[in-house]
Amino acid sequence: MWVYTVLLMLFSFWIVYSASSNLSNVYGKSSPLFFGIKHFIHVAIGLVIIYVTHRFNPKYFSHISRLAMPVMVFLLLYTLMRGTTIAGANASRWIYVPGLGSVQPSTIAFVFLMMFTARFLGKNDLKNLTFSAALKSFWIWVFAIVGLVLPANLSTAVLIFSMVILMTLIAGYPLLQLFKVFGIGLLGLILLILVLKAFPNKFSNRLDTWQSRIETFIQPPPEDSERIDDKQYQITQAKIAIAKGGLFGFRPGKSVQKNFLPQSVSDFIFAIIVEEYSLTGALIILFVYLLLGLRMFFVAKKTENTYFKLLVLAVGLPIIMQALSNMAVAVGLFPVTGQPLPLLSSGGTAIWMSSFAIGIILSVSRYTEMKQRGELEEFITE
């Protein structure tokens, strides 16, 4: 896992540096080197996070996740009310933190909620757990976080809820109770839609945005249509980049579409990878992610602790799902979601939280191996 993670991070520095030329013009910077150095700092901090996290005893992540839930709800609520705008994007996604810059709380909440999910599923007798008890101790936190993310970021909210449901299915959660959860979630979604319709100016008219993205994906407008929006423009430019890449690619640093693709270093960085490194390079990146996911399953299978198994899958599967989602959007299989390519796309919060998740998995792996050798006293938190 160390090898695959470091390889992705090292490659990310070069591809972000290469793809950031359009950002130099947008933000008035003289050279992509500014963004390359910035990304290098983010990656370096991410490696430190992995190392420090993997040194901790994984049993403490259970306590951390429980304490983090009210903090995450407060952070998301604050962001929804007082968020800042990034490059004209929805203001309810970011907050400014002195010394760190713009931070996306939904990304942080995602990881901590998955840790909390593993805690709940691993610490309770699911067969004998009543729905009311589960609702008070677990589902109320899921609904709170998903509900606070949803108005500003539909794709992330859907991904969070989907991953929570996937983990409950893996753990053997009663299906009857899951149907009740879906019922409550559906009622909450209907209520939110009614609120958005009643107060369209309060949430940047997000309902129209969701509808537009779905309609554009199902039935794209003609190229000469006046109905083409910025998302459709990005999809078109991404497809052009992929078509130009073909079987041989433009060679590293020679991308042309990076000058026309607004999110070339984040949401659509996979398209630039295909353009510069060809279909072969893209398949290699996909293969590395699959290998990373395979190593996660090996770590989960190796440990005998049920909570640790679920913890590895809870924080690891979202990384692979986000990667596949990002690639699917770039090639036109999914509507635009705004999900980054983990460990490759630029963005401090996303890199750091992916690093934190990788560190947790490595912590479980280290714990398992040291337990087998009788060396647990060497954990710094023991």
C-alpha positions in Angstrom: 0.0 0.0 0.0 2.9 2.3 0.7 4.3 1.7 -2.8 1.0 2.2 -4.6 0.2 5.3 -2.6 3.6 7.0 -3.1 3.6 6.1 -6.8 0.2 7.9 -7.2 1.3 10.9 -5.2 4.6 11.3 -7.2 2.8 11.0 -10.5 0.2 13.6 -9.2 2.9 16.2 -8.8 3.9 16.0 -12.5 0.4 15.8 -13.9 -0.9 18.7 -11.8 2.1 20.8 -12.7 1.4 20.0 -16.4 -2.3 20.6 -16.3 -2.3 23.8 -14.3 -1.4 26.2 -17.2 -5.0 27.4 -17.5 -5.0 28.2 -13.8 -2.0 30.4 -14.3 -4.1 32.6 -16.6 -7.2 32.5 -14.4 -5.4 33.5 -11.2 -2.8 35.7 -12.8 0.2 33.6 -11.9 3.1 33.7 -14.2 3.9 30.0 -14.2 2.3 26.6 -13.5 5.3 26.1 -11.1 3.3 28.0 -8.4 0.6 25.4 -8.5 3.1 22.6 -8.8 4.9 23.7 -5.6 1.5 24.2 -3.8 0.5 20.7 -4.7 3.9 19.3 -3.7 3.4 20.9 -0.3 -0.1 19.3 0.0 1.4 15.9 -1.0 4.3 16.2 1.5 1.8 17.0 4.3 -0.3 14.0 3.2 2.7 11.7 3.5 3.4 13.0 7.0 -0.3 12.3 7.8 0.0 8.8 6.6 3.1 8.1 8.6 1.8 9.6 11.8 -1.6 8.0 11.5 -0.2 4.5 10.8 1.7 4.7 14.1 -1.4 4.8 16.2 -3.2 1.9 17.6 -6.4 1.5 15.5 -8.6 0.9 18.5 -8.5 4.6 19.3 -10.1 5.6 16.0 -13.3 4.3 17.4 -13.2 6.9 20.2 -12.1 9.6 17.8 -15.0 9.0 15.4 -17.6 9.1 18.2 -16.2 12.5 19.5 -16.0 13.8 15.9 -19.7 13.5 15.0 -21.0 16.6 16.8 -18.0 18.5 15.6 -18.7 17.5 12.0 -22.3 18.5 12.3 -21.4 21.9 13.6 -18.7 22.4 11.0 -21.1 21.5 8.2 -23.8 23.7 9.6 -21.4 26.6 9.8 -20.2 26.0 6.2 -23.7 25.9 5.0 -24.4 29.4 6.5 -21.0 31.1 6.2 -19.1 29.2 3.4 -16.8 31.1 1.1 -16.8 31.0 -2.7 -14.0 29.3 -4.7 -13.7 30.3 -8.3 -17.4 31.2 -8.5 -18.4 27.7 -7.2 -21.1 27.2 -4.6 -20.3 29.1 -1.5 -21.6 26.4 0.9 -18.8 24.0 0.3 -15.7 25.7 1.7 -14.6 27.6 4.8 -11.4 29.6 5.2 -9.0 28.4 7.9 -6.0 30.6 8.7 -2.8 28.8 7.8 -4.5 26.1 5.8 -6.5 28.2 3.3 -9.9 26.9 1.9 -11.1 23.7 3.5 -14.0 21.5 2.3 -15.7 20.2 5.5 -17.8 17.6 3.6 -14.7 15.7 2.7 -13.6 15.6 6.3 -17.0 14.6 7.5 -17.1 11.8 4.9 -14.1 10.0 6.4 -15.2 10.5 10.0 -18.7 9.3 9.3 -17.3 6.1 7.7 -15.1 5.6 10.7 -18.2 6.0 12.9 -20.1 3.6 10.7 -17.5 1.0 11.2 -17.6 1.6 15.0 -21.4 1.2 15.1 -21.5 -1.9 13.0 -18.5 -3.5 14.7 -19.5 -2.8 18.3 -23.2 -3.8 18.2 -25.2 -7.0 17.9 -27.0 -6.1 14.8 -29.4 -9.0 14.9 -30.8 -8.0 18.3 -30.5 -4.2 17.9 -33.8 -2.4 17.8 -34.5 0.2 15.1 -35.2 2.9 17.7 -31.9 2.3 19.4 -30.0 2.3 16.0 -31.9 5.5 15.0 -30.8 7.3 18.2 -27.2 6.2 18.3 -26.3 6.0 14.6 -28.8 6.9 11.9 -29.5 10.4 13.3 -25.9 11.3 12.7 -26.0 9.9 9.2 -29.1 11.9 8.3 -27.6 15.0 9.9 -24.4 14.9 7.9 -26.0 13.8 4.6 -28.7 16.4 5.0 -26.2 19.2 5.7 -24.0 18.2 2.7 -26.9 17.7 0.3 -28.0 21.3 -0.4 -24.5 22.3 -1.6 -23.1 19.1 -2.9 -25.5 16.4 -4.2 -22.9 14.0 -5.5 -21.0 13.9 -2.3 -24.2 13.4 -0.3 -25.2 10.5 -2.5 -21.8 9.0 -2.3 -21.7 9.3 1.5 -25.2 7.7 1.9 -24.4 5.0 -0.6 -21.2 4.0 1.1 -22.9 3.9 4.5 -25.6 1.6 3.1 -22.9 -0.6 1.4 -21.1 -1.0 4.7 -24.4 -2.0 6.5 -25.0 -4.6 3.8 -21.5 -6.0 4.2 -21.9 -6.2 8.0 -25.2 -8.0 7.7 -27.5 -5.2 8.9 -31.3 -6.3 9.0 -32.9 -5.5 5.6 -36.2 -4.6 7.2 -34.5 -1.8 9.1 -32.8 -0.6 6.0 -36.1 -0.2 4.3 -37.2 2.0 7.1 -34.0 4.0 6.7 -34.8 4.5 3.0 -38.3 5.6 3.9 -37.0 8.2 6.3 -34.4 9.3 3.8 -37.0 9.7 1.1 -39.2 11.8 3.3 -36.3 14.0 4.2 -35.3 14.4 0.5 -38.9 15.4 -0.4 -38.9 17.9 2.5 -35.6 19.4 1.3 -36.9 19.7 -2.3 -40.0 21.6 -1.0 -37.7 23.9 1.0 -35.5 24.6 -2.0 -38.6 25.4 -4.1 -40.0 27.7 -1.4 -36.6 29.5 -0.9 -34.7 29.2 -4.2 -32.4 32.2 -3.5 -31.2 30.8 -0.2 -29.3 27.9 -1.8 -28.0 29.3 -5.1 -30.9 27.5 -6.8 -29.3 24.1 -6.4 -32.5 22.2 -7.4 -32.3 23.7 -10.9 -28.6 22.7 -11.0 -29.3 19.1 -10.2 -32.1 18.9 -12.7 -29.9 20.5 -15.4 -27.1 18.1 -14.9 -29.4 15.0 -15.1 -31.2 16.3 -18.2 -27.9 17.2 -19.9 -26.5 13.8 -19.2 -29.6 11.9 -20.5 -30.0 14.1 -23.5 -27.0 16.3 -24.4 -27.8 19.5 -26.4 -26.4 19.9 -29.9 -23.0 21.5 -30.0 -24.4 24.7 -31.6 -27.2 24.9 -29.0 -27.4 28.0 -26.8 -28.4 25.7 -24.0 -24.9 24.3 -23.4 -23.8 25.2 -19.9 -20.4 25.1 -18.2 -20.8 21.4 -17.2 -21.6 20.3 -20.8 -18.7 22.4 -22.0 -16.3 20.6 -19.6 -17.6 17.2 -20.7 -17.1 18.1 -24.3 -13.5 19.3 -23.7 -12.8 16.2 -21.7 -14.0 14.0 -24.5 -11.8 15.9 -27.0 -8.8 15.4 -24.7 -9.5 11.6 -24.5 -10.0 11.4 -28.3 -6.6 13.2 -28.9 -4.8 10.9 -26.5 -5.8 7.8 -28.4 -3.3 4.9 -28.3 -0.1 6.9 -28.2 -0.8 10.2 -26.3 0.6 13.7 -26.8 3.6 12.9 -24.4 4.0 14.3 -20.9 3.4 18.0 -20.6 2.1 18.3 -24.2 -1.7 18.5 -23.5 -3.6 21.0 -25.5 -7.0 20.7 -23.8 -5.7 21.7 -20.4 -5.9 25.2 -21.8 -9.7 24.8 -22.4 -10.8 22.5 -19.6 -11.6 24.5 -16.5 -11.2 21.7 -14.0 -8.1 20.2 -15.6 -6.3 19.6 -12.3 -9.2 18.3 -10.3 -12.5 16.9 -11.5 -11.3 16.2 -15.1 -7.6 15.4 -14.5 -8.2 11.9 -15.8 -8.9 13.3 -19.3 -5.6 15.1 -19.2 -3.9 11.9 -18.2 -5.4 10.1 -21.2 -4.4 12.9 -23.6 -0.8 13.0 -22.4 -0.2 9.3 -21.5 -2.6 7.6 -23.9 -5.1 4.8 -23.2 -2.2 2.7 -21.9 -1.3 5.3 -19.3 -4.9 5.6 -18.2 -5.2 1.8 -17.8 -2.1 1.7 -15.7 -3.5 4.3 -13.4 -6.8 2.3 -13.2 -4.8 -0.8 -12.5 -2.8 0.9 -9.6 -6.1 1.9 -8.0 -7.4 -1.7 -8.3 -4.2 -3.0 -6.8 -4.6 -0.5 -3.9 -8.2 -1.7 -3.4 -7.0 -5.3 -3.4 -4.4 -4.6 -0.8 -7.2 -3.1 1.4 -9.1 -6.3 1.1 -6.0 -8.3 2.1 -5.6 -6.2 5.2 -9.2 -6.6 6.1 -9.1 -10.3 5.6 -5.9 -10.7 7.6 -7.2 -9.1 10.8 -9.4 -11.2 13.2 -11.0 -8.1 14.8 -14.5 -7.5 13.2 -14.3 -3.7 13.9 -10.9 -3.5 12.3 -12.2 -5.4 9.2 -15.1 -3.0 8.9 -12.9 0.1 9.6 -10.5 -0.8 6.7 -13.4 -1.3 4.3 -15.2 1.8 5.5 -12.4 4.2 4.9 -10.8 2.3 1.9 -13.8 1.6 -0.3 -14.7 5.3 -0.8 -11.2 6.0 -2.2 -11.7 3.4 -4.9 -15.3 4.4 -5.5 -14.3 8.1 -5.9 -11.6 7.1 -8.3 -13.9 5.0 -10.5 -16.6 7.8 -10.3 -14.1 10.4 -11.4 -12.9 8.3 -14.4 -16.5 7.5 -15.3 -17.4 11.2 -15.5 -14.4 12.0 -17.6 -15.3 9.4 -20.2 -19.0 10.4 -20.1 -20.5 7.3 -18.3 -21.7 9.4 -15.3 -23.1 12.9 -15.1 -20.8 15.5 -13.7 -20.3 14.8 -10.0 -17.4 17.0 -8.9 -15.6 14.1 -7.2 -11.8 14.3 -7.3 -9.4 11.6 -8.3 -8.0 10.5 -4.9 -4.3 11.1 -4.4 -4.0 12.6 -7.9 -6.2 15.6 -8.1 -5.1 18.9 -6.6 -6.8 20.1 -3.4 -5.4 20.0 0.1 -8.5 18.7 2.0 -9.0 15.8 -0.4 -5.4 14.8 -0.4 -5.1 15.0 3.4 -8.3 13.0 4.1 -7.3 10.3 1.6 -3.9 10.2 3.3 -5.6 9.9 6.7 -7.7 7.0 5.4 -4.7 5.3 4.0 -2.9 5.8 7.3 -5.8 4.1 9.2 -5.6 1.1 6.9 -1.8 0.8 7.4 -2.4 1.2 11.2 -4.7 -1.9 11.1 -2.1 -3.7 9.0 0.7 -2.9 11.3 -1.4 -3.7 14.4 -2.2 -7.1 12.9 1.3 -8.0 12.1 2.7 -6.8 15.4 0.0 -8.8 17.3 1.1 -11.9 15.5 4.7 -11.3 16.6 3.7 -10.3 20.1 5.1 -6.7 19.8 2.0 -4.5 20.5 3.8 -2.6 23.2 5.7 -0.8 20.5 2.6 1.2 19.4 3.1 4.8 20.5 -0.5 5.0 21.9 -0.3 1.8 23.9 
